[in-house]
Amino acid sequence: MKISPLIALCTAIAVMTAAMAQAIAAPTPPPAKASPRPAAAHTPVPQATLAPPTYQNLPTAPPWVQPTGPTPVPTQLSLSDSESIALAQSPQLTTSRAIVDQNNAGIGIARSGYLPNLTANALYNKAGSRDVTYTPFVSQQNQGFLELRQLIFDGGRVNEEVQAARYSTDAAKLTLLRSIQTVLLTVAQEYYAALQARHQLEAAVRSLEVARVQEKLVEAQYRAGVASHADLLTAQLPVAQAQVTVDQAQNGEAQNVASLLTTMGLPANTPVNLKDDIAVSGAQPKLDALMDEALHERTDLKAAQEQVSSAQSSVKAAQRAGFPLIDAAASSGTSSTTSAGTRYGANWNIQASLVFPIYSGGLIRSQADQARALEQQAEANYVATKLNVYQNVQQSYLALATAASSLNAAKVALDQARVVLDVTNAQYKAGVTTLPLLLNAQSQLTTAQSNYVQGLYAFKVAQQNLLFAEGTIAPSQ
């Protein structure tokens, strides 16, 4: 088979392809630095029309890539360890990474529309018949050729489809970042809930011990005849109540650890021991600064903006379906020239076609209407997401302020309970107070410790919620 004509034809079409690609292709600009932070916006103002975003500084390294191999699980598990394992093995993040891969493949699918298409074809045909004299006739044909087809002009429809796919991929990457932040928040919440359950159990055990000592004291007084049976029953009631509290708190840590392990992507029965964390740090930032930071950092808001841009490109692609379509094709090959399938001869073909849609039964118009409706939906989702950012930050800010106030009050009550116990203990040793008053002071201290632990971890969770609402939550160091 002679291939010289095919090479010449391919070269000619490649030149046309390069020229047309420069004319109609508008590739996504290279990654640029993030745009400056927007000015403070205290009242959300919905936008009627959204321009394509300038945010293009998306990383190409992990977290887009799924980590390979299991992550070792330390027996003594810290919050940082929990977050690292969750980022590597969480099924939720695996799903989000797969969505990124799907959208990224969509770019290649759309881009293939304006790239050359080369196919190889082979034909073997053998047929038989009889003429009017019933004389049998058998013919055979063998043929092989290469065909090159190239889109020349479509009004920019393929280019808009590529842009829509690129915006969708960027949105998927930003959504993955938000999913990572969601996993980090969930891990922190469950980690602190497990530690809180641990300390609540310790406080419940201390309360039970104090109640039992009080019961034994009253029982001794009852046997000595200085206390009534009603006093003894009254002393037994706190013991029963404290025992119920201990039983309820017995498996609280284990239940929260099981939830934590599931979020991390590990079996719930994995043996681990959580490291304690009672440190308190952080200052209350200003609400206006938090709002500005959230509008700049929230990746779900940026993803919604990318989806608007994708929908706008889809509208343009649907509208340009009514443009003329010009493509060119060239083929070169060889085929048999006799009825016996022998004596091969070279053949070639060059053609250009123009297709102009005149009437499609309303298909093009309906597809454009559908794309515009999806654009309106994307714009509404962007506005709703922006309003949700304002609400999240406002509520998280107020919740953190309340948690901080409650923690301060619990700390004051705890300090006072310790002072009362020290004074009462000194008085008891000096013989100027009774044992019941000492036990009551111990019980008050245990209650104050329990309230402080509850306030401590409520404050820690409120801090994480605010960071999540702001869009700046990150793995612990």
FILUM-808848 format. One record per residue (C-alpha): x, y, z; residue in three letters. Coordinates in steps of 0.1 Angstrom, whole numbers, padded with zeros to 4 digits, always signed. Layout:
XYZALA ...
// end
This chain:
+0000+0000+0000MET +0014+0034-0009LYS +0014+0058+0021ILE +0030+0088+0005SER -0003+0105-0004PRO -0016+0098+0031LEU +0014+0115+0047ILE +0009+0145+0025ALA -0028+0147+0033LEU -0021+0142+0071CYS +0004+0170+0069THR -0020+0194+0052ALA -0048+0186+0077ILE -0024+0190+0107ALA -0015+0225+0095VAL -0052+0233+0092MET -0058+0219+0126THR -0031+0240+0142ALA -0045+0271+0126ALA -0081+0264+0136MET -0070+0255+0172ALA -0054+0289+0176GLN -0084+0306+0162ALA -0112+0289+0183ILE -0095+0274+0213ALA -0093+0294+0244ALA -0075+0273+0270PRO -0078+0280+0307THR -0051+0305+0317PRO -0022+0292+0337PRO -0025+0292+0375PRO -0022+0326+0389ALA -0020+0340+0424LYS -0051+0342+0444ALA -0071+0374+0440SER -0069+0400+0468PRO -0094+0395+0496ARG -0127+0412+0490PRO -0137+0442+0510ALA -0158+0437+0541ALA -0194+0429+0533ALA -0216+0430+0564HIS -0248+0425+0545THR -0251+0398+0518PRO -0261+0413+0484VAL -0273+0387+0459PRO -0257+0392+0425GLN -0279+0390+0394ALA -0252+0380+0370THR -0220+0363+0381LEU -0188+0368+0361ALA -0163+0339+0357PRO -0141+0336+0388PRO -0104+0345+0387THR -0095+0319+0412TYR -0072+0295+0395GLN -0045+0286+0420ASN -0056+0251+0426LEU -0028+0227+0436PRO -0022+0197+0414THR -0005+0175+0441ALA -0024+0157+0469PRO -0051+0158+0482PRO -0063+0150+0447TRP -0043+0118+0447VAL -0055+0088+0467GLN -0027+0077+0492PRO -0014+0042+0486THR -0012+0016+0514GLY -0027+0016+0549PRO -0015+0042+0574THR +0000+0027+0606PRO -0023+0032+0637VAL -0004+0041+0669PRO -0017+0026+0701THR -0016+0060+0718GLN -0037+0080+0694LEU -0035+0119+0693SER -0059+0142+0675LEU -0031+0148+0649SER -0027+0111+0644ASP -0065+0107+0640SER -0067+0134+0614GLU -0037+0120+0594SER -0053+0086+0592ILE -0087+0100+0583ALA -0072+0120+0555LEU -0056+0089+0541ALA -0083+0063+0546GLN -0117+0080+0549SER -0142+0065+0525PRO -0158+0099+0521GLN -0126+0114+0508LEU -0121+0085+0485THR -0155+0092+0469THR -0146+0129+0466SER -0113+0121+0449ARG -0131+0098+0424ALA -0155+0126+0415ILE -0124+0148+0408VAL -0111+0121+0385ASP -0144+0118+0367GLN -0146+0155+0360ASN -0109+0156+0350ASN -0117+0128+0325ALA -0145+0149+0312GLY -0120+0176+0300ILE -0103+0150+0278GLY -0137+0138+0265ILE -0147+0173+0255ALA -0112+0182+0241ARG -0113+0152+0218SER -0139+0170+0197GLY -0114+0193+0181TYR -0085+0169+0178LEU -0078+0148+0147PRO -0094+0114+0145ASN -0075+0087+0126LEU -0090+0053+0119THR -0078+0022+0100ALA -0103+0001+0080ASN -0100-0032+0063ALA -0126-0049+0041LEU -0129-0085+0028TYR -0159-0092+0007ASN -0169-0123-0013LYS -0202-0125-0031ALA -0218-0149-0055GLY -0247-0147-0080SER -0262-0162-0112ARG -0270-0145-0145ASP -0300-0151-0167VAL -0284-0182-0180THR -0279-0195-0145TYR -0242-0192-0148THR -0226-0188-0114PRO -0205-0157-0108PHE -0183-0153-0077VAL -0164-0120-0070SER -0140-0111-0042GLN -0128-0078-0030GLN -0100-0069-0006ASN -0095-0034+0006GLN -0075-0015+0033GLY -0072+0022+0040PHE -0065+0049+0066LEU -0089+0078+0072GLU -0081+0111+0089LEU -0109+0134+0099ARG -0106+0169+0114GLN -0131+0194+0127LEU -0124+0229+0112ILE -0152+0251+0124PHE -0182+0246+0147ASP -0187+0282+0160GLY -0167+0275+0192GLY -0191+0249+0206ARG -0164+0223+0215VAL -0143+0250+0230ASN -0171+0260+0253GLU -0177+0224+0263GLU -0140+0221+0272VAL -0143+0253+0293GLN -0174+0239+0311ALA -0156+0207+0319ALA -0126+0226+0332ARG -0148+0247+0355TYR -0166+0216+0367SER -0132+0200+0375THR -0121+0230+0395ASP -0154+0229+0414ALA -0149+0192+0422ALA -0114+0200+0435LYS -0128+0227+0457LEU -0156+0205+0469THR -0129+0179+0478LEU -0112+0205+0499LEU -0144+0212+0517ARG -0149+0175+0523SER -0115+0173+0538ILE -0124+0201+0562GLN -0157+0183+0570THR -0137+0151+0579VAL -0113+0172+0601LEU -0143+0187+0619LEU -0160+0154+0625THR -0128+0138+0637VAL -0122+0166+0662ALA -0158+0165+0674GLN -0157+0127+0680GLU -0122+0129+0696TYR -0133+0155+0721TYR -0166+0137+0728ALA -0146+0106+0737ALA -0123+0125+0760LEU -0153+0143+0776GLN -0170+0109+0782ALA -0138+0097+0799ARG -0136+0126+0823HIS -0174+0124+0829GLN -0169+0088+0839LEU -0141+0097+0863GLU -0163+0124+0879ALA -0192+0100+0882ALA -0169+0074+0900VAL -0158+0101+0924ARG -0194+0111+0931SER -0203+0075+0938LEU -0174+0071+0962GLU -0185+0102+0981VAL -0221+0090+0982ALA -0210+0056+0996ARG -0189+0073+1023VAL -0219+0094+1033GLN -0241+0063+1033GLU -0217+0044+1056LYS -0215+0074+1080LEU -0253+0076+1082VAL -0255+0038+1086GLU -0231+0040+1115ALA -0252+0068+1131GLN -0283+0047+1126TYR -0268+0017+1144ARG -0257+0040+1172ALA -0292+0053+1175GLY -0285+0089+1166VAL -0301+0087+1131ALA -0335+0075+1119SER -0343+0049+1093HIS -0355+0077+1071ALA -0321+0093+1073ASP -0305+0061+1062LEU -0329+0058+1032LEU -0322+0094+1023THR -0284+0086+1023ALA -0289+0055+1001GLN -0307+0075+0974LEU -0276+0095+0962PRO -0257+0061+0961VAL -0283+0046+0937ALA -0284+0078+0916GLN -0246+0080+0914ALA -0244+0043+0904GLN -0269+0049+0876VAL -0247+0078+0864THR -0216+0056+0864VAL -0234+0028+0845ASP -0245+0054+0819GLN -0210+0068+0815ALA -0193+0035+0815GLN -0192+0029+0778ASN -0194+0066+0766GLY -0158+0068+0756GLU -0159+0034+0738ALA -0189+0045+0718GLN -0174+0077+0707ASN -0141+0060+0699VAL -0160+0036+0677ALA -0175+0065+0658SER -0141+0081+0655LEU -0125+0050+0641LEU -0154+0047+0615THR -0148+0082+0604THR -0111+0075+0601MET -0118+0045+0579GLY -0108+0019+0605LEU -0128-0010+0620PRO -0146+0001+0651ALA -0129-0026+0672ASN -0093-0013+0665THR -0075-0012+0698PRO -0065+0025+0705VAL -0061+0047+0735ASN -0067+0084+0731LEU -0042+0109+0744LYS -0058+0134+0768ASP -0061+0170+0758ASP -0072+0196+0783ILE -0052+0226+0771ALA -0071+0258+0764VAL -0059+0284+0739SER -0071+0309+0715GLY -0086+0344+0715ALA -0120+0356+0704GLN -0115+0373+0669PRO -0137+0401+0656LYS -0168+0391+0637LEU -0162+0414+0607ASP -0127+0400+0602ALA -0142+0365+0604LEU -0168+0373+0577MET -0142+0386+0553ASP -0120+0356+0559GLU -0149+0332+0553ALA -0158+0349+0520LEU -0122+0345+0509HIS -0115+0310+0522GLU -0147+0290+0520ARG -0140+0264+0492THR -0177+0255+0489ASP -0185+0291+0480LEU -0157+0290+0454LYS -0170+0257+0441ALA -0205+0272+0437ALA -0189+0300+0417GLN -0170+0276+0395GLU -0203+0258+0388GLN -0219+0290+0377VAL -0190+0295+0352SER -0194+0260+0340SER -0232+0265+0335ALA -0225+0297+0316GLN -0201+0279+0292SER -0227+0251+0288SER -0253+0278+0277VAL -0228+0291+0251LYS -0221+0256+0238ALA -0259+0249+0235ALA -0265+0281+0216GLN -0236+0275+0192ARG -0252+0242+0182ALA -0270+0263+0155GLY -0237+0274+0139PHE -0225+0258+0107PRO -0202+0228+0110LEU -0172+0224+0087ILE -0150+0194+0088ASP -0125+0177+0064ALA -0115+0141+0058ALA -0088+0124+0039ALA -0082+0087+0032SER -0056+0067+0014SER -0054+0030+0008GLY -0054+0002-0017THR -0079-0023-0030SER -0082-0052-0054SER -0092-0043-0090THR -0103-0078-0102THR -0132-0100-0093SER -0108-0125-0080ALA -0095-0101-0054GLY -0060-0095-0070THR -0041-0068-0087ARG -0042-0041-0060TYR -0044-0005-0069GLY -0039+0027-0048ALA -0069+0049-0041ASN -0073+0081-0021TRP -0100+0106-0013ASN -0102+0142+0001ILE -0134+0158+0011GLN -0147+0187+0030ALA -0183+0190+0043SER -0205+0219+0054LEU -0235+0211+0076VAL -0259+0240+0084PHE -0288+0232+0107PRO -0320+0247+0093ILE -0347+0229+0113TYR -0342+0205+0142SER -0377+0203+0155GLY -0369+0227+0183GLY -0341+0206+0197LEU -0314+0233+0197ILE -0337+0259+0212ARG -0348+0234+0239SER -0313+0224+0248GLN -0304+0261+0251ALA -0334+0267+0273ASP -0324+0238+0295GLN -0288+0251+0298ALA -0301+0285+0308ARG -0323+0270+0335ALA -0293+0251+0349LEU -0274+0284+0349GLU -0301+0300+0369GLN -0301+0271+0393GLN -0263+0274+0397ALA -0265+0311+0403GLU -0292+0306+0430ALA -0271+0279+0446ASN -0242+0304+0447TYR -0263+0330+0464VAL -0277+0305+0489ALA -0242+0292+0496THR -0230+0328+0503LYS -0259+0335+0526LEU -0252+0302+0543ASN -0216+0313+0549VAL -0228+0344+0567TYR -0252+0324+0588GLN -0225+0297+0597ASN -0200+0323+0608VAL -0225+0343+0628GLN -0239+0313+0646GLN -0205+0298+0652SER -0191+0331+0665TYR -0220+0334+0690LEU -0217+0298+0700ALA -0180+0302+0707LEU -0186+0334+0728ALA -0212+0315+0748THR -0189+0285+0753ALA -0161+0308+0764ALA -0183+0325+0789SER -0196+0291+0803SER -0160+0278+0805LEU -0149+0309+0825ASN -0179+0305+0848ALA -0171+0268+0853ALA -0135+0276+0861LYS -0145+0302+0887VAL -0169+0276+0903ALA -0142+0250+0902LEU -0117+0273+0920ASP -0144+0282+0946GLN -0152+0245+0952ALA -0116+0237+0958ARG -0112+0266+0983VAL -0144+0254+1001VAL -0131+0219+1003LEU -0097+0230+1016ASP -0113+0252+1042VAL -0138+0225+1052THR -0111+0199+1054ASN -0090+0222+1077ALA -0120+0228+1099GLN -0128+0191+1101TYR -0092+0183+1111LYS -0095+0211+1138ALA -0128+0195+1150GLY -0150+0226+1142VAL -0171+0210+1115THR -0188+0177+1108THR -0180+0149+1084LEU -0213+0154+1064PRO -0203+0190+1057LEU -0169+0177+1045LEU -0185+0151+1023LEU -0209+0177+1009ASN -0179+0199+1000ALA -0163+0170+0982GLN -0195+0163+0963SER -0197+0200+0953GLN -0161+0198+0940LEU -0169+0167+0920THR -0199+0184+0904THR -0178+0215+0896ALA -0151+0193+0880GLN -0177+0176+0859SER -0192+0210+0848ASN -0157+0223+0839TYR -0149+0192+0818VAL -0182+0196+0800GLN -0175+0233+0794GLY -0139+0227+0783LEU -0148+0203+0755TYR -0178+0223+0745ALA -0154+0252+0741PHE -0129+0231+0720LYS -0157+0219+0697VAL -0170+0255+0693ALA -0135+0265+0683GLN -0134+0238+0656GLN -0169+0248+0644ASN -0159+0284+0640LEU -0127+0274+0620LEU -0149+0252+0598PHE -0174+0280+0593ALA -0146+0303+0584GLU -0130+0278+0561GLY -0096+0277+0577THR -0098+0245+0597ILE -0066+0224+0591ALA -0049+0194+0606PRO -0035+0198+0641SER +0002+0202+0646GLN 
// end
